[in-house]
Structures are given as C-alpha cells and as structure tokens.
Amino acid sequence: MDTTPNRADAYASLRFPEFNYYLVIRFAIVFALAMQFAIIEWKVNELARDPFALGLIGLAEVIPAVLLAPFAGHIVDKREKRGLLLKCIIAYLVISTGLFLLTWDKAVQGIPTHRVLMMIYALVFLGGVVRAFTSPSTFTLLSLLVPKQLYANASTWSSSAWQIGGVLGPALGGFLIYLFGVHWSMLLVVFILLAPLYSLLKIQPKPIYYKNQGEGFIEGLTKGMKFVWNTKVVLNAMALDMFAVLFGGAVAMLPVFATDVLHVGSLEYGILRSAPAVGSLITMFILAHKPLNNKPGIKLLAAVFCFGLTIIVFGLSTSFILSLAALLFSGVFDGVSVVIRQTILQLKTPDEMRGRVASVSSMFVGSSNELGAFESGFMARALGLVPSVVFGGCVTLGVVITTYVISPAMRKLDLKA
C-alpha cells in the first residue's frame, strides 16, 4: 500500500489503517454517548417536567470535566495514550450499565423520584470525570497515527466521524424510545460501547513525547496555559466557540420545545435532536474536498454569526418544519467552526504538550455544550423558554461582532501558513 502523504488527496489520511480504527473509536464513543444523553434527557423530562432539571444534566457533567481538565491533560502528556483511552472506554461501559439499571422500573421500584434523579445525576457526574481524560487522549492519539502534513485532512475526517455519531445517536435514541421505551434503548448504548473497545486493541501502543518526566504538575500546567494564552489564534478560536455554544445552546431545551411548543412526540424529538449534526456532517464532507484556505478567519466569524441567527429563528418558531430547518442550518454553520478550530490546534500545538492544550480546549469548548445546557435551563426558568433561547442567540451575535473588532489575528488567519 502506498502511504506517501499527499495533502491534495481528500482521502490521504484514510490510507493509514490505524487511523481507520481511530475513526471507528471516535464514531462509536460519540454515537453511544449522544444516544445516551438524548435518552437520559427524555427520561429526566418525564420524571421532573422542569427545564431546570434538564439543565442540571449538563451541569453535572461539566463540573468534573472542567475541574479535572488541567490535571487530566498533564497525566495524558506523561502517559501512553492508547492505554489511557482503553481505561476510559471501560469506565463508560460501567456508567452506561448503571444508567440502564436506573431506567428499569423494576430496579427502581419503591425509590422516590427525586432519589432516582439524584442517582442519574451522579452517574452523569462520573461520566464527566471520564470525559476529562477521554478528550485529551483522543486528540493526542490522532497526531500519532498520521504524518503532520495530513493533520488538517485527518482532523476533518475525525470531526466527520464525530458528527456522524452525533447524527445517528440522538435520532436512533428517539426512534428507539418510540419503539421500545427508555430502558431497552439504554441497553443498546452498552453494546455499542464494545465496538471502540475492540477497535482500540487493533492500534499499537504509541511513544510518549513528554520531554521532562520530572516536571511538576504546576509547572507543566503553567506551560500549557501560557502556550494557549500566547498563541492568539488558538485562544480566540477557543473563546469564540465557547461563548457561541454557551449562549446558543438551544438543543438542551429540545425535550420541552418538542412537547410544549411544537407538540410532537419522541420520534420527532429524535429528528430535531439530530438535525444540527446532520448539518455539520454536510459541512464536513464539503470541507474535506474544499478546504477553507482563503480568509478562513473571516469565514469562521461569518459562520458563527449565522449560527446565532438560526438559534433566534428556532426560538421564535412554532412550526416543526421551520424549527427543523433552523437546527439543520445551525449545524451547517457550526461545522465550519469545528473544522477550523481542530485544524488550528493540531497544526499549532507541540507534540509534548498536546494533552494539556487539549484539556484547555475542553475547558473552553468541550464543556460549553453542557454549561450551555445549564445556562439554558436557568434562563428558561428566569425569562421563560422562548425568550431565553432568543436572548442566547442575540448574545452570540454580540460575541462575534466583539471578536471581529478586537482580534486582528482572527481576521488575518491563514491556514496555509
């Protein structure tokens, strides 16, 4: 097999066998966890009937993910990545099995509803702990599977695998709830998590590039934070995406919108839940063949601005079709941000601090979905459901305008360089 890197080949990174196994891992983990999150959202909404309770799901996951991220990044840089990721997948299997039991009526019979909710939140919290290590492990592993010339191409395919999982997970979750109920839908999540476990065993252990194994935790963490702070393009891309997702997180309120605003059932909920990922997936495949080399910073700002507009449209809509279209296009515009941000991180980050930089990224970006879910739940209780979503979309527009004004590095971004 000819594995000579060719950046003009849209499928160049796919010619490396271990990278294909990596894509299976990336897809299967996201697919299973996205399905699980959609199922648990539906279950919590059934139990609590309160938007704030849905927001607490995101808060329960984001707290450990953010607090442990610096520690996790330091550990990932000093350890073998394949072995760490293997432990993370096993931990996810245990957590998903626990959620399967908590959605079984016979298993929770006689237990008060509020205690069942607390146990669900506790397992989601443990999932956040695992996620703190999973994110930097997967980010670092990618760079060890393909040559540096193909990082941009590999990042696009990796993001595509992530988005495919995001498309199918919620959609299948809603469809299975409709057919079999919450409990048996959760059982499938457990079985799906066996796929990345098998694929990871097909990848050989990788070298450790950490230069100073005797370096202290504080010193190592400081280096990672300084790198992000001093590399303005990386910092601005993280901050832009974080605030956009934080205040534009309408997806967290979808169960309430589905039942109370659009008056649809679990099947339509699954379709709505998957719409943003479908839009992102469309973007990913386009960008794999037509990279954003010409003024990508301006295009990134424009895409996030349009993302904010779609969130406003979704918040004001009372039509299922219009809401579906708004969510679909929100994913199209969000996909641009994902590809450009991942490409910047892969190209700009030194090998010996990839774990720490990925952890900082997870603090900025990776946790903004869950923190945005909490913000959405809090604002929905304070302002009302529809005003809270419209407000979030308007804040996103303001963030883009502010970034354009204060960030010349973003306006002049050149991915070719």
Salt bridges, closest charged atoms under 4 A:
ASP9 OD2 - ARG15 NE 2.76
GLU18 OE1 - LYS206 NZ 2.46
GLU41 OE1 - ARG273 NE 3.29
ASP50 OD2 - ARG381 NH2 2.50
GLU61 OE2 - ARG131 NH1 3.54
ASP77 OD2 - ARG356 NE 2.70
GLU215 OE2 - LYS223 NZ 2.72
GLU215 OE1 - ARG356 NH1 3.68
ASP241 OD1 - ARG341 NH1 3.21
ASP351 OD1 - ARG354 NE 2.94
GLU352 OE2 - LYS211 NZ 3.85
GLU370 OE1 - ARG131 NH1 2.72
